[in-house]
């Protein structure tokens, strides 16, 4: 029966509806992300996760039925197992009015999770089923109550649904058939003492018709209708027969087993005895549907199950036929029956069938039409079917899930556990993980019973949110409840654990998977091995293949990253002797080492003076012929150069020439890099001159040499060769100019910086973001760069006259005038006029980044323009840039220097909310601010 609240919308429900309306105010099914504003409150705030969780708690509580049934299970759980006295003491105070109805309700009831004791580790028992068996046992011993056929039918069905229940049922039935109420039955005969519930209430023996009826019902429900038929034959030979209830249970079992010939014979016998009725016709219609005889089934429905004769049976039979037609994809015929036999059962069958077939839009449209035309409100089970199917579609139908939940609220439909699980999954998918966690933590209080899908969704959502500890806590609870993550969730959790370095948790997860014979994807093993290597636990990484078995170990080594991780780990540990062997094994497995891997291996060997090992590995690589000799030599020269071992690099170069392999330009540059990296400038110069004579003038050669001199901290020599390149008509690369400007600015040689900038303008290249950021940084520090610029122009300009915003753009060429930029930002922004769109002026000439914005904020701060700095901060956030620690630090620092202590405090709080901490200097300024 449909549970409803006492009125259509309680105050808590109304509050929840308002929260839902706010949640779904945008056309997107997911809540819109608020624009980033660390100071100003959102004018349209979305409800907090606490508000939504509180409202849902109220709704969930409205669906909870604190009943006599829960009190029965509380008493059962509090008593001691296998102690009749304890059980009597727990249940007797309830003064239960035992009847068939109460016993059936108790057996079918699913109590709150807090009332179900945890399963004993490793025994596979179902604690809820054990409680139900104990109640069945106890109630069967209470005089004068005696279990009815329906009670036995119910307990048999419960046992047959349990993985361990069928053998127990068959064992009991076998014992009953052969020994009746013999003392041997008291021991359970394989039922672990559980046979007594049945013996205590059946009474008599094989000659007792009631006893034999029960056996027939038991075999039928246990899926052994052949044995039930055999027993029926023995009964009829002795002049006994079944009652109407047992006949129909057996008939239904024969239909379920597709024994249609036997079912037809039994149907004829039932009719001859005058026991046929609407229930018989419903089972007969079910048999016709299973055989695909839909015309005969429809004829039977109209002839024997007319609504006037048996309204309830007609409705259920029509629903059965609708489901059968839909399973055969005959939706048109099913729709005709729905229109003709319209009832709650038929509508529920139609909605469920459409949802099961994936025709969700049709199901929702039908529900909306019937609700409008007939005020039809489906049972909670129909809503659950729709919610379950919609949630399978991931993010496609979250808005429709929301609509259904709101509809249930508006109609006052009390949620059951399936609804609660659907709501939890909805919050996980919609990104409201905090709400799901609130409700999950209150599951005992609310009666929420998470299933495997909920645990998977919640663990995956927590991993996406980065809350790994909470995800691990949920995992432990799910394992205690008998659930283990699905393959996709397992992979997500494993990846996060490896990334976060929680290797002990990862080991527990992997142990649990192997114990349950769950086979993770090979990438999980590989990432775990990589994580162990990064953590320096190489020994554990070596043990991993042994732990996971030979088959999984073979899969691990099929991944190239396995060898890369092991090699990297041994390099970090300094155990370089094994590196050549790993390179060779890697190639034996069909993997080709990358250039960077060769570089790392050769570099590590050279750094520890393992030159013989380097040459030995080179010889083996040349013998394999997987790389052409020139490339192979280049890789090894590159590694020696990075190790700052130019002598080894030169020896490899000489061996290459002696082998008759002609070095190419890349080889020459690699050796030149080796000299420059080791700061052997004289050798680098000699080799550079040799290359100029050998290969002639080359832009690439000059670029490498000039950039290398800058990296080596030799700006004077770099300038000399830059001038030489320009005199010879060569144009250095943009990177070369950037390196020159950066190195000269760092050494405060601003006069030469100006000359380089002048020359750069003459090349006609567009200004890069890197170049302008370097200029901004050094012009904000002091006016030295501006003075050097003015001196180069014979002091024709004045600092105050050149700093207007209208002069930033060169009207002739459309390029950024570097001189005006330097003047504008020197010693703090000195522009006069409109600064509101300062960054937009710069964006017209080069792409800005967060570093550029930080420089602009720093300039405005130094100029005391914190109002403009605040506006610029808001604009950079709206444009999608993510403020970093330095962005916040500049703002706090600026407000402190400006004497605005309260504003500095607000920005300090915003900085903390975003996970950043101020620099030491800003913190000292903040603490001293008044």
Buried (B, 14 or more C-beta within 10 A) or exposed (E): EBBBBEEEBBEBBBBBBEBBEBBBEEEEBBBEEEEBBBEEEEEEEBBEBEBBBBBBBBBBBBBBEEEBBBBBBBBBBBBEEEEEEEBBBBBEEEEBEBEBEBBBBBBEBBBBBBBBBEBEEEEEEBEBBBBBBBBBBBBBBBEEBBBBBBBBBBBBBBBBEBEEBBBBBBBBBBBBBEBBBEEEBEEBBBBEEBBBBBBBBBEEEBEBBBBBBBBBBBBBBBBBBBBBBBBBEEBEEEEBBBBBBBBBBBBBBBBBBEBBEBBBEBBEBBEEEEBBBBBBBBBBBBBBBBBEBBEBBBEBBBEBBEBEEBEEBBBBBBBBBBBBBBEEEBBEBBBBBBEEBBBBBBBBBBBBBBBBBEBBEBBBEBBEEBBEEEEBBBBBBBBBBBBBBBBBBEEEBBBBBBBBBBBBBBBBBBBBBBBBBBBBBBBBBBBBBBBBBBBBBBBEBBBBBBBBBBBBBBBBBBBBBEBBEBBBBBBEBBBEBEBBBBBEBBBBBBBBBBBBBBBEBBBBBBEBBBEEEBBBBBBBBBBBBBBBBBBEBBEBBBEBBEBBEEEBBEBBBEBBBBBBBBBBBBBEEEEBEEBBEBBBBBBEEEBEBEEEBBBBBBBBBBBEEBBEBBBEBBEEBBEEEEBEBBBBBBBBBBBBBBBBBBBBBBBBBEBBEEEEBEBEEBBBBBBBBBBBBBBBBEBBBEBBEEBBEEEEEBBBBBBBBBBBBBBBEBBEBBBEBBEBBBEEEBBBBBEBBBBBBBBBBEEBBBBBBBBBBBBBBEEEBEBBBBBBBBBBBBBBBEBBBBBBBBEBEEEEBEBEEBBBBEBBBBEEEEBBBBBBBBBBBBBBBBBEEEBEEBBEBBEEBBEBEBBBBBBBBBBBBBBBBBEBBBBBBBBBBEEEBEBBBBBBBBBBBBBBBBEBEEBBBBBBEBBEEBEBEBBEEBBEBBEEBE
